């Protein structure tokens, strides 16, 4: 993380910084110089960076989506195993619910 070591982190929008993409000579030093000149002149198109609370919420939503997908995948595996062994369908609406497990 570079954040603790500098005053401000700016992320440039790569779709709008076309000067660097169309340059004849491509080196990190030249690209950094062009970005510094654009930033100093106020012409660097910035991308919004989410704060720590927003990033934490995004991670939480992502993790929940992963858990829900995994749960659905496991339920489908259980159904396919039962079907492969010719076990009749569960009369309960949800096989993994309390009535279905009983």
Secondary structure, DSSP 4 states (H G I P E B T S, - for coil): --GGGSS----B-TTT-HHHHT-SS--HHHHHHHHHHHHHHT---B-----HHHHHHHHHHHHHHHHHHHHHHHHHHHHHHHHHTTPPPPSSS-TTSHHHH-
